[in-house]
């Protein structure tokens, strides 16, 4: 797509979004359904036919016509409750720029360079954090490492040239660099910037600035009850996070939660009571992350047993069902592998840049051959370790065992050895054999249950997944 066609498409999508938002706010759910169908049809020419068939697009158009459905009611509340500028900028940049235009260009580049090419980038503005949570690496790094504003500008500018318009900022606590992040978001109005944050540095003045730039959203860390949060994060932190949620809700900001589930909290963070509390405070989505035993001193006793992980699989799908469940959208990044064909790291859909500038395959996998201070972003995405990911994905035909570290730990060591990648762990560099020894017992225990679940859902022969490269069922 050339620049003129792209600009015309963006302008048309922007105008349609404005019309839809105004119509829904004045005309109710029925107007929402009417305008949602128009947006689907407007998007149809930009949807890659390798990803979405005409039949699937027709199904989407039929789905959004049901104004009384659970998720259309969810959308209606978002349209009427969120700040209009924030709603429009996130829709325009995440959907049009990221999922339509950007993704199509990313697909072209994957073929051109015969390597993985992400459409999402995570990067850490800083290793600093205002909290000192037990078990968090940021508490050990201190304020030693930062990406300069120029570094972040380079990442986003080069990323946009590659079709990447979705940037997630992790850390450390990215809000320690909130002035630079606001400046970055203002300078790149065709991208979205989503922050993983503890929420304690969010105030009214910041909310007002976010409404001006529009293209930001947030994932707040919270892990269950007040007692469990404050015992790890510090006294009073739980209350400060809830106050931040209320402030963001009052200002119409878009935000959800980032929740690490462990053996100690997996039922608490999926309970009706917990979800009702989050919804009442304005949370619209939950991103659940399986506990990863990363770094020296990682506590393997927090890892789930097979029955506990199966519980998470079924519970998250129940929560987000088309009917029933809760009006909050949930993703479980370990158990939802079948919807994204397994592991998405190593640049296949996303990559991570730490505050030292090392480009890593995953926020949890600290090995690399490339640094943004030495190479262009494109060269970093072509590094040997990422090429090993490209050759190896999917790492298992059973997408309930997607990860080359957690469920297939022998594969990570093999890729690191073949690529010559080095450890980028900022606290205590560890060898792949250290990671293997920590994850292997979990992988062995989970395999029979995972294969049983996959076979029952997809009709595979028992044991077939082990030798399968991805059945596509």
C-alpha positions in Angstrom: 0.0 0.0 0.0 1.5 3.3 -1.0 1.5 6.4 1.2 -1.5 8.1 -0.5 -3.6 5.0 -0.4 -2.6 4.5 3.3 -3.5 8.1 4.1 -6.8 7.9 2.3 -7.7 4.6 4.2 -6.7 6.1 7.5 -8.8 9.2 6.8 -11.8 7.1 5.9 -11.5 4.9 8.9 -11.0 7.9 11.2 -14.2 9.6 9.8 -16.2 6.4 10.2 -14.9 6.0 13.8 -16.0 9.6 14.6 -19.4 9.0 13.1 -19.8 5.7 14.9 -18.8 7.1 18.3 -21.2 10.1 18.0 -24.1 7.9 16.7 -23.7 5.3 19.5 -23.5 8.0 22.2 -26.7 9.6 21.0 -28.6 6.7 19.6 -27.9 3.7 21.9 -27.0 0.1 21.2 -29.0 -0.2 18.0 -27.0 2.6 16.4 -23.8 0.8 17.6 -24.7 -2.4 15.8 -25.6 -0.4 12.7 -22.3 1.4 12.7 -20.3 -1.6 13.7 -21.4 -3.4 10.5 -20.3 -0.4 8.5 -16.9 -0.5 10.1 -16.5 -4.2 9.3 -17.3 -3.5 5.7 -14.9 -0.6 5.6 -12.2 -2.8 7.0 -12.9 -5.6 4.5 -10.5 -4.4 1.7 -7.6 -4.1 4.2 -8.0 -7.6 5.7 -5.3 -10.0 4.6 -7.1 -12.9 2.8 -4.5 -15.3 4.2 -5.7 -14.4 7.7 -9.4 -13.8 7.2 -11.7 -15.5 4.7 -14.7 -13.7 3.3 -16.8 -16.2 5.3 -15.1 -15.1 8.5 -15.6 -11.4 7.7 -19.3 -12.1 7.0 -19.5 -13.9 10.4 -18.0 -10.9 12.1 -20.6 -8.6 10.4 -23.4 -10.9 11.6 -21.9 -11.0 15.1 -21.9 -7.2 15.6 -25.5 -6.9 14.4 -26.6 -8.5 17.7 -26.9 -5.3 19.9 -28.1 -7.4 22.9 -25.2 -9.8 22.9 -22.8 -9.8 25.8 -19.8 -8.5 23.9 -21.7 -5.9 22.0 -23.1 -4.6 25.3 -19.5 -4.6 26.5 -18.5 -2.5 23.5 -21.4 -0.2 24.0 -20.3 0.6 27.6 -16.8 1.2 26.4 -18.0 3.6 23.7 -20.2 5.6 26.1 -17.8 5.6 29.1 -14.3 6.1 27.6 -13.0 9.5 26.6 -13.8 9.9 22.9 -10.3 10.9 21.9 -8.8 7.9 23.7 -11.3 5.6 22.2 -10.8 6.8 18.7 -7.0 6.9 18.9 -6.7 3.4 20.2 -9.1 2.1 17.7 -7.6 3.9 14.8 -4.0 3.0 15.6 -4.4 -0.4 17.1 -7.0 -1.6 14.6 -6.3 0.3 11.4 -2.6 0.9 11.7 -1.7 -2.2 13.6 -4.0 -5.0 12.6 -4.9 -3.9 9.1 -2.3 -1.8 7.4 0.7 -2.6 9.6 0.1 -6.3 9.8 -0.2 -6.6 6.0 3.1 -4.8 5.5 4.7 -7.0 8.2 3.6 -10.0 6.2 5.3 -8.7 3.1 8.5 -8.1 5.0 8.5 -11.6 6.5 8.5 -13.0 2.9 11.1 -10.4 1.7 13.6 -11.1 4.5 12.7 -14.8 5.2 12.6 -14.1 8.9 10.2 -13.4 11.8 8.8 -9.9 11.8 6.7 -8.7 14.7 3.8 -6.4 14.7 4.1 -5.7 18.5 7.3 -4.5 20.3 7.8 -4.5 24.0 10.6 -2.3 25.4 11.7 -1.2 28.9 12.3 2.5 29.2 14.1 1.9 32.5 15.1 -0.7 35.0 14.1 1.7 37.9 11.0 1.2 40.0 9.5 3.1 42.8 8.5 -0.1 44.6 10.7 -3.0 45.8 8.5 -6.1 45.3 9.7 -9.4 46.6 10.9 -11.6 43.8 11.0 -8.8 41.2 14.3 -8.3 39.3 13.7 -4.5 39.1 14.2 -4.3 42.9 17.7 -5.6 42.3 18.7 -3.6 39.3 18.0 -0.2 40.8 18.2 2.9 38.7 21.2 1.7 36.6 19.8 1.2 33.2 17.7 3.5 31.0 16.8 3.8 27.3 17.3 7.4 26.5 14.6 9.4 24.8 16.6 9.2 21.6 16.8 5.4 22.0 13.1 5.1 22.3 12.6 7.5 19.4 14.9 5.3 17.3 13.0 2.1 18.2 9.6 3.6 17.3 10.7 5.4 14.2 12.4 2.3 12.8 9.5 0.1 14.0 6.9 2.2 12.2 8.9 1.9 9.0 8.6 -1.9 9.4 4.8 -1.6 9.9 4.9 -1.9 13.8 2.4 0.4 15.4 1.8 -1.3 18.8 4.3 -0.6 21.5 4.1 -2.1 25.0 6.3 -0.5 27.7 7.5 -2.7 30.5 10.2 -2.4 33.1 11.1 -1.6 35.8 8.3 0.9 36.2 7.8 2.8 32.9 5.9 5.6 34.8 9.3 6.6 36.2 9.8 8.0 32.7 6.3 9.3 32.2 7.3 12.7 30.8 9.4 11.1 28.1 6.6 8.6 27.3 4.1 11.3 26.9 6.5 13.1 24.6 7.0 9.9 22.6 3.2 9.3 22.3 2.7 12.9 21.1 5.4 12.5 18.5 4.0 9.2 17.1 0.3 9.7 16.7 0.0 6.7 14.3 1.0 4.2 17.0 -0.4 3.1 20.4 1.6 2.9 23.6 0.4 0.5 26.3 2.1 0.6 29.7 2.5 -2.3 32.2 2.5 -0.3 35.4 2.1 -0.8 39.2 -0.3 2.2 39.0 1.1 4.1 42.0 2.5 7.0 40.0 -0.8 7.8 38.2 -2.3 11.1 39.2 -4.9 13.6 37.9 -2.3 15.7 36.1 -1.0 12.6 34.2 -4.6 11.5 33.3 -5.2 14.9 31.7 -2.0 14.6 29.6 -3.0 11.1 28.5 -6.4 12.5 27.3 -4.5 15.0 25.2 -2.3 12.5 23.3 -5.0 9.9 23.2 -2.9 7.0 22.0 -2.1 5.3 25.4 -3.6 2.5 27.5 -2.5 0.7 30.7 -2.1 -2.7 32.3 -2.1 -2.4 36.1 -0.4 -5.1 38.2 -2.6 -6.7 40.9 -2.5 -10.2 42.3 -5.6 -10.9 44.4 -6.4 -9.7 47.9 -5.1 -6.7 49.7 -3.1 -9.0 52.0 -1.4 -10.9 49.2 -0.6 -7.7 47.3 0.8 -5.7 50.2 2.8 -8.6 51.6 4.8 -8.6 48.3 4.6 -5.0 47.1 4.5 -3.0 50.4 1.9 -1.7 52.8 -0.8 0.4 51.3 0.1 -0.4 47.6 -3.2 -2.3 47.0 -5.2 0.8 48.1 -3.1 3.1 45.9 -3.7 0.8 42.9 -7.5 0.9 43.4 -7.4 4.7 43.8 -5.5 4.9 40.5 -8.2 2.7 38.8 -10.9 5.0 40.1 -9.1 8.1 38.9 -8.6 6.5 35.4 -12.2 5.5 35.3 -13.4 9.0 36.1 -11.2 10.4 33.3 -12.3 7.8 30.7 -8.9 6.2 30.3 -8.6 2.7 28.8 -7.0 0.2 31.2 -6.9 -3.4 32.3 -4.8 -5.6 34.5 -1.7 -7.7 34.2 -1.9 -10.7 36.5 0.7 -13.3 37.2 -1.0 -16.4 38.4 0.7 -18.9 40.7 -0.1 -21.9 42.8 -0.8 -19.4 45.7 -3.3 -17.1 43.9 -4.7 -18.8 40.8 -8.2 -19.2 42.2 -8.3 -15.8 43.9 -7.5 -13.9 40.7 -10.2 -15.7 38.7 -12.9 -15.7 41.4 -16.3 -14.0 40.8 -15.6 -11.6 43.7 -12.3 -10.5 42.4 -13.6 -10.0 38.8 -16.6 -8.1 40.1 -14.3 -5.8 42.1 -12.2 -5.1 39.0 -15.2 -4.4 36.8 -16.6 -2.0 39.4 -13.3 0.0 39.3 -13.4 0.3 35.5 -11.2 -2.6 34.4 -12.1 -3.8 30.9 -9.6 -6.6 30.3 -7.3 -9.0 32.2 -4.1 -10.4 30.8 -3.1 -13.5 32.7 0.5 -14.7 32.7 1.7 -18.0 34.0 4.4 -17.7 36.6 7.8 -18.2 35.0 10.7 -19.4 37.1 13.2 -16.9 35.8 16.4 -15.6 37.4 18.6 -16.7 40.3 16.5 -17.8 43.3 13.3 -18.3 41.3 10.7 -20.2 43.4 9.7 -23.3 41.5 7.2 -24.1 44.3 4.9 -21.3 42.9 4.4 -23.2 39.6 1.1 -24.8 39.1 0.5 -28.5 39.0 -1.3 -30.0 36.0 -4.8 -30.0 37.6 -4.3 -26.4 38.6 -3.3 -25.3 35.1 -6.3 -27.2 33.7 -8.5 -25.3 36.1 -7.1 -22.0 34.7 -7.7 -23.1 31.1 -11.4 -23.8 31.7 -12.0 -20.9 34.0 -10.6 -18.2 31.7 -12.7 -19.6 28.8 -15.7 -19.6 31.0 -15.1 -16.0 32.1 -14.9 -14.7 28.5 -17.6 -16.9 27.0 -20.1 -15.5 24.5 -22.7 -15.9 27.2 -22.4 -16.1 30.9 -19.0 -15.5 32.5 -18.2 -11.9 33.2 -18.2 -8.7 31.0 -14.4 -8.4 31.1 -12.1 -9.7 28.3 -9.5 -12.2 29.5 -6.5 -13.7 27.8 -4.3 -16.5 29.3 -1.0 -16.3 27.4 0.0 -19.9 28.2 -3.3 -21.7 27.7 -4.5 -19.7 24.7 -1.7 -20.9 22.4 -4.0 -22.7 20.1 -5.6 -19.4 19.0 -2.2 -18.0 18.0 -0.5 -21.2 16.7 1.8 -21.6 19.7 4.7 -19.4 20.7 4.6 -15.8 19.4 8.0 -14.7 20.6 11.3 -14.3 18.7 9.8 -11.8 16.5 7.0 -14.1 15.2 4.4 -11.7 16.6 6.4 -9.8 19.2 9.9 -9.2 20.6 11.4 -7.5 23.7 14.0 -4.8 24.2 15.5 -4.5 27.7 16.7 -1.2 29.2 20.3 -2.1 28.2 19.1 -2.2 24.5 19.4 -6.0 24.1 16.8 -7.3 21.7 15.4 -10.5 23.3 13.0 -13.1 21.9 10.7 -12.8 24.9 10.3 -10.7 28.1 10.9 -14.0 30.0 13.8 -15.3 27.9 17.0 -13.4 28.5 19.3 -14.3 25.6 20.3 -12.2 22.6 22.8 -11.7 19.7 21.9 -8.0 19.1 21.6 -4.6 20.7 19.9 -1.5 19.3 22.9 0.6 20.2 25.0 -1.4 17.6 22.4 -2.4 15.0 19.3 -1.2 13.3 16.0 -2.7 14.5 15.7 -4.7 11.3 19.2 -6.1 11.8 18.3 -7.0 15.4 15.2 -8.9 14.2 17.5 -10.9 11.8 19.8 -12.0 14.5 20.8 -15.7 14.7 18.6 -16.5 17.8 15.5 -15.1 16.1 16.3 -17.1 13.0 16.4 -20.2 15.2 12.9 -19.3 16.5 11.8 -18.8 12.9 12.9 -22.3 11.9 11.6 -23.9 15.1 8.1 -22.5 15.5 5.7 -23.9 16.4 7.8 -25.7 19.0 5.1 -28.3 19.6 2.2 -29.5 17.7 0.2 -29.3 20.9 -0.3 -25.6 21.4 -1.1 -26.2 25.1 2.7 -26.8 25.3 3.8 -23.7 23.2 6.9 -22.4 25.0 10.5 -23.4 24.2 11.4 -22.7 27.9 8.5 -23.8 30.1 7.1 -26.8 28.3 9.9 -27.7 25.9 13.0 -26.5 27.9 15.5 -28.6 25.9 14.7 -26.5 22.8 15.8 -23.2 24.3 19.3 -24.5 25.1 19.7 -26.0 21.6 18.7 -22.7 20.0 21.0 -20.7 22.2 23.9 -23.0 21.5 23.3 -23.0 17.7 23.0 -19.2 17.6 25.8 -18.3 19.9 23.5 -16.0 21.9 24.6 -14.7 25.3 22.7 -14.2 28.5 21.3 -10.8 28.9 20.0 -11.3 32.5 20.7 -8.0 34.2 20.9 -9.5 37.7 22.8 -12.9 37.5 23.5 -14.3 34.0 22.4 -18.0 33.9 23.0 -20.8 31.4 20.3 -22.5 29.5 21.0 -25.6 31.6 20.0 -23.7 34.7 16.7 -22.8 33.0 16.3 -26.4 31.8 16.8 -27.9 35.3 14.2 -25.5 36.7 11.6 -26.1 34.0 12.0 -29.8 33.1 10.1 -31.3 36.0 7.2 -29.0 35.2 7.3 -29.9 31.5 7.3 -33.6 32.3 4.4 -33.3 34.7 2.3 -31.2 32.3 2.8 -33.2 29.1 0.3 -36.1 29.8 -2.5 -33.7 30.9 -1.8 -31.3 28.0 -1.8 -34.1 25.4 -5.0 -35.5 26.9 -6.8 -32.1 26.8 -5.5 -31.4 23.2 -6.6 -34.8 21.9 -10.0 -34.5 23.5 -10.6 -31.1 22.0 -9.1 -31.6 18.5 -9.7 -35.3 17.9 -6.0 -36.2 17.7 -4.7 -39.7 18.2 -3.2 -40.2 21.7 0.5 -39.3 21.6 0.3 -37.9 18.1 1.1 -34.3 19.3 4.7 -35.2 20.3 5.7 -35.8 16.6 3.3 -33.2 15.1 4.5 -29.9 13.7 1.1 -28.3 14.1 -2.2 -30.0 13.0 -4.0 -26.7 12.5 -7.2 -28.2 14.0 
